[in-house]
Amino acid sequence: GLVLVLFGLGAFIALQMALTRSVREFCDKALAKDMRDIPDHYAAGVFFVAVRPAPATAKPMEGAENLAEGEKAEEVLGFVGLEYQSDKNSKSAEVRRLVVGPQHRRHGLASRLMLEVIKHGETIRGLQTIKLGVSQYQPAARKLYEKLGWERDGQSEAWEGIINIYIARYSRPVKSKSKK
């Protein structure tokens, strides 16, 4: 009996370590791609960043020595990108990287960021749909998108290391207020 328990515990620990490694690899890929060069990757889109003045008690952030005289350091609360390929005559855009810092969650910030994305999408001439994908590991995000009127319209999958990640695809029609 003890051997079986130890084997089960060992298998559980090995699986947990492999899962953690797979998630880290996924995040590293994201950082190496669009998050490494935001201005270049989102040149045809937009990137919203929610900030507030950094608390006086905060540790100096990297690069703070480069602030202009009188410029105050800011704390990033969250961000989201909207990728739109205008040169490809596309009729859709894709939400990328909605992230809200753990200490700033459950205060409506993700909703406000998504509403800004939608509002901006309404100003893009010819844009008909905004799309996004969310994994099965993000139930709170799925609930948020559905609350904001996004409709699930498919699923895709991606292998990351030893795990298969299911991505629910959502879309939302754009009510055009074209200005561009």
C-alpha positions as CSV (number, residue, x, y, z in Angstrom):
1,G,0.0,0.0,0.0
2,L,2.8,2.5,0.9
3,V,4.6,1.8,-2.3
4,L,1.4,2.7,-4.3
5,V,0.9,5.9,-2.3
6,L,4.5,6.9,-2.9
7,F,4.3,6.1,-6.6
8,G,1.0,8.2,-6.8
9,L,2.6,11.1,-5.0
10,G,5.7,10.9,-7.2
11,A,3.6,10.9,-10.4
12,F,1.5,13.8,-9.1
13,I,4.6,15.9,-8.4
14,A,6.2,15.0,-11.8
15,L,3.0,16.0,-13.6
16,Q,2.7,19.3,-11.6
17,M,6.4,20.1,-12.5
18,A,5.8,19.3,-16.2
19,L,2.6,21.5,-16.2
20,T,4.4,24.4,-14.5
21,R,7.3,24.1,-17.1
22,S,4.8,24.1,-20.0
23,V,3.0,27.2,-18.7
24,R,6.4,29.0,-18.3
25,E,7.4,28.0,-21.8
26,F,4.1,29.4,-23.1
27,C,4.7,32.7,-21.3
28,D,8.3,32.9,-22.5
29,K,7.1,32.5,-26.1
30,A,4.6,35.3,-25.6
31,L,7.3,37.5,-24.1
32,A,9.7,36.7,-26.9
33,K,7.2,37.6,-29.6
34,D,4.7,40.5,-29.4
35,M,5.6,41.6,-25.8
36,R,9.3,42.0,-26.6
37,D,8.6,44.8,-29.2
38,I,5.2,46.3,-28.5
39,P,5.6,49.4,-30.8
40,D,6.5,47.2,-33.8
41,H,4.0,44.3,-33.2
42,Y,1.1,46.7,-32.5
43,A,2.0,49.3,-35.1
44,A,-1.2,48.5,-37.0
45,G,-3.2,48.4,-33.9
46,V,-3.4,49.9,-30.4
47,F,-2.1,49.1,-27.0
48,F,-3.9,50.4,-23.9
49,V,-2.1,50.7,-20.6
50,A,-3.9,51.5,-17.3
51,V,-1.5,53.4,-15.0
52,R,-1.6,55.4,-11.8
53,P,1.1,57.4,-10.0
54,A,3.5,55.0,-8.3
55,P,3.1,55.0,-4.5
56,A,5.7,56.9,-2.6
57,T,6.6,53.7,-0.8
58,A,7.3,51.7,-4.0
59,K,10.7,50.6,-4.9
60,P,12.2,52.6,-7.8
61,M,11.3,50.8,-11.0
62,E,13.8,49.8,-13.7
63,G,14.5,52.8,-15.9
64,A,13.2,55.4,-13.3
65,E,16.6,57.2,-13.6
66,N,15.6,58.0,-17.2
67,L,12.5,60.0,-16.2
68,A,12.5,63.6,-17.3
69,E,12.7,66.3,-14.6
70,G,9.3,66.7,-13.0
71,E,8.0,63.4,-14.6
72,K,6.5,61.1,-12.0
73,A,6.9,57.3,-12.0
74,E,3.8,55.4,-12.8
75,E,2.6,51.9,-11.7
76,V,1.2,49.7,-14.5
77,L,-2.2,48.3,-13.3
78,G,-3.0,46.4,-16.5
79,F,-2.9,46.5,-20.3
80,V,-4.5,45.1,-23.5
81,G,-3.6,45.2,-27.2
82,L,-5.8,45.2,-30.3
83,E,-4.0,43.9,-33.3
84,Y,-5.4,45.1,-36.7
85,Q,-3.8,44.5,-40.0
86,S,-5.1,47.4,-42.1
87,D,-2.6,46.7,-44.9
88,K,-4.3,43.3,-45.4
89,N,-7.8,44.8,-45.9
90,S,-9.0,42.8,-42.9
91,K,-12.5,43.2,-41.6
92,S,-11.5,41.8,-38.1
93,A,-9.1,42.7,-35.3
94,E,-7.9,40.5,-32.4
95,V,-7.6,41.3,-28.7
96,R,-4.1,40.4,-27.4
97,R,-2.7,40.1,-23.9
98,L,-5.4,41.4,-21.6
99,V,-3.5,41.4,-18.3
100,V,-4.4,43.0,-14.9
101,G,-2.0,42.8,-12.0
102,P,-3.1,40.4,-9.3
103,Q,-3.4,43.1,-6.7
104,H,-5.7,45.2,-9.0
105,R,-8.1,42.5,-10.0
106,R,-11.8,42.4,-9.0
107,H,-12.1,46.2,-9.3
108,G,-13.5,46.4,-12.9
109,L,-10.2,47.3,-14.6
110,A,-10.4,44.5,-17.1
111,S,-13.9,45.5,-18.0
112,R,-12.8,49.1,-18.5
113,L,-9.8,48.0,-20.7
114,M,-12.1,45.8,-22.8
115,L,-14.6,48.6,-23.2
116,E,-11.8,50.9,-24.5
117,V,-10.8,48.2,-27.0
118,I,-14.4,48.0,-28.2
119,K,-14.8,51.8,-28.4
120,H,-11.6,52.0,-30.4
121,G,-12.6,49.2,-32.7
122,E,-15.8,51.2,-33.5
123,T,-13.6,54.0,-35.0
124,I,-11.7,51.7,-37.5
125,R,-13.2,52.1,-40.9
126,G,-14.3,48.7,-42.3
127,L,-13.9,46.8,-39.1
128,Q,-16.7,44.4,-38.7
129,T,-15.6,42.0,-35.9
130,I,-13.3,41.9,-32.9
131,K,-12.1,38.4,-31.9
132,L,-10.2,36.9,-29.0
133,G,-9.1,33.6,-27.6
134,V,-9.1,32.4,-24.0
135,S,-7.8,29.1,-22.5
136,Q,-9.6,26.7,-20.3
137,Y,-7.4,27.9,-17.5
138,Q,-9.0,31.3,-17.5
139,P,-12.6,30.9,-16.4
140,A,-12.8,34.4,-14.9
141,A,-11.8,35.9,-18.3
142,R,-14.4,33.8,-20.1
143,K,-17.1,35.0,-17.7
144,L,-16.0,38.6,-18.2
145,Y,-16.1,38.4,-22.0
146,E,-19.5,36.8,-22.0
147,K,-20.8,39.5,-19.6
148,L,-19.5,42.1,-22.0
149,G,-21.5,40.6,-24.9
150,W,-18.8,38.4,-26.6
151,E,-20.2,35.2,-28.2
152,R,-18.3,31.9,-28.3
153,D,-17.9,30.8,-31.9
154,G,-15.4,28.0,-31.9
155,Q,-12.4,26.3,-30.3
156,S,-8.8,25.6,-31.2
157,E,-6.1,23.8,-29.5
158,A,-2.4,24.2,-29.0
159,W,0.3,21.9,-27.6
160,E,2.6,23.5,-25.1
161,G,5.1,21.0,-23.8
162,I,3.2,18.0,-22.6
163,I,-0.2,19.6,-22.3
164,N,-2.9,20.4,-24.8
165,I,-4.4,23.8,-24.2
166,Y,-7.9,24.4,-25.5
167,I,-8.6,27.9,-26.7
168,A,-12.2,29.1,-26.8
169,R,-12.7,31.6,-29.6
170,Y,-15.0,34.5,-29.0
171,S,-16.1,37.3,-31.3
172,R,-18.1,40.5,-31.1
173,P,-19.6,42.6,-34.0
174,V,-18.4,46.2,-34.2
175,K,-20.9,49.0,-34.3
176,S,-19.1,51.2,-36.7
177,K,-18.4,54.9,-35.9
178,S,-15.7,55.1,-38.6
179,K,-13.4,58.1,-38.4
180,K,-10.2,56.7,-39.9
